[in-house]
Amino acid sequence: MSPNFLIHPRDKILGSLEYASVLAETLRKSDKRIVVTSGAFDLIHDGHVKYVWEARQQGDVLIVGIDSDRLVKMIKGDSRPVNTEDVRALVIASLGCVDYTVIHNSSLDLVIATRPDCFVTSLSSKRYELVRADCQRVMKAGGQVLTFEQMSENHTTEMIAKIDGNNHS
């Protein structure tokens, strides 16, 4: 098998949560430790890269859930996302530390489908409130939940504001 960085990113995008579930079960039978995280990953910055790299260090396989356009709009407002879910999934899949991505409408559905050994989330209050039930479900099933502190001074919302503020040419 080729090293992960030689796999085309589109081949790392899972078509559905059902497929992610089948894949996770196959990986589990091979004694692989499955790590799952999720987010919008709209405008990629150093904090995103550090976050998914650290998540990958927690197991053998990293599946990154990409929040659907509908979910991002619900969480962050009508002006978001900047990039479509397909673009965001492809960009995250292009990172060598990411084994698979899957677009989802609910991180709880993602957790139910993949039954991760480790679920990684951010300590940002808004994100953590959204995934609290997911964390409880993972722990009840005997899995581990890790929360990471902010890994960068950059934030997508602030990046967008800066771009908008400099858009007077």
N, C-alpha and C positions, 0 to 999 in steps of 0.2 A: 504494500500500500504506500502511496506517495505521502510525504510529509504534509501536514495540514496546510502549510502556507502555499503549497502547489495546487491545492484544490481551488477551482474557480468559486468565487463567493456565491454565485447563483446556485451552485450545487450544495451549499450549506444552508439554504433557506428551505425550511420544511413547509409544505403546502397547507397544513392544517394541524389543529390540535390533536385530531385523531391519529394522524401520522406521527406526531411527536410522542403520543402515548405508546404506539407500537414500537417506535425506536427506543424509547426509554425502557420498555419491558425487555427488549432484546439486549440492551446494554446492561441492565440489571442482572440478567442471566449469565452475562460474561463477567460478573463481579466488578463492574465499573461503578465508581462513585460519581453520581450525577449531581451537578450543581446547576441551579436555575436562578436567574435574576431577570428583572424586567424593568422597562422604562420607556420614555418617549424617544430619547436619543435623537433629538431633532437637529440641532447644529452641533456637530461633534467637536468637543474641546478636550483639553488635557485631563480634566476630571473624569470624563467618560472613559477615556483610555485607561487611566489608572484604576478606575473602578472595575472594569471588566477584566483587566489583567489580574487584579487581586482576587476577584471572584474565581477565576480559572485556577488559581493556586490551591483552592479548597477541594479539588477532586480531580477525577480523570477526564470528565466530559463537561463542557459548559454549554448550556442551552440558554440563549438570551431571548426573552420574550420582548417583542417590539409592540408597544401600545398601538392599537389601531388608530387611524385618523379620527374616528368617532370618539374614542376614549380620550385621546389627547385634547380634542376640542372641548370635551366635557370637563376635563381637569384644568386646562390652562386657558380656556376662552376661545372665542370665535376666530381670533387672528392666528391661531396655531392649529396644526403644525405648519411650519415653513416648508418642510419637505414631506412628500407623501410617505405612507407606510412602506411602500415597495422600495423607495429610495433609501429610507432609513434602515430597512432590513439588509439591503445590499451593502451599505457602508459598514454597518456593524459586522456583517458576515466577512468582510474583507480583512478584519483584524485577525492576525494569526492565532491569538489566544482564544478566539471564539470558534467552537466546534459547529454549532448550529444556531439559527435564529428561527423564530416562528412568530407570526403576527397574531395578536389576540385581542379580544374585547374585554377581557377580565383576567386579572392576574390570579384570581381564585380558580378560574377554569384552567389556567396554565398549570397551577400547582396540582390540581386534581388529575389532570392528564398525565403529568410527568412524574408525580410522586417523588420529588427530589430527596436525595440524602442530605442536601444542604441547600437552603434558600438564602440568598444574599439580598439585602435591601439597604437602602440609604436611611440615615437617621433624620433626614429632612422631615419636618413634622407632617407636611401635607402628604408626602409619599408614604411615610410609615402608617399614617391613619388609614390610607387606602388599602394597605396590605396586612393590617393587623390580623384579620381573620385567616389569611393565607398562612401567616407565621404560626398561628395557633394550630392550624390543620397539620402543618409539617411537623411540629413538635409532638402532637398527639400520635402521629404515625411513627415516632421514634427518630425523626430527622432533626437536623441541626439548623438553627437560624443564626445568621451572622448579620450584624448591622455595621455599616461603615460610616465613619465620620465624613464630613465634606472633604474631598480630596483635591480641591482646587479653589482658587479665588474666582474662577470664571463660572458664569451661569448663563445659560442660553437666553433667558429673559433679558439680562443685562447686555448681552452681546447684540440682541435685536434692538434694544433702546439706543445703544451706541451707534449702530448702523443707521437707524432712523434719524438720529440727531446729526449725523454727518452727511445726510442725504440732501444737501442744499446746493448741489453743483449745477 
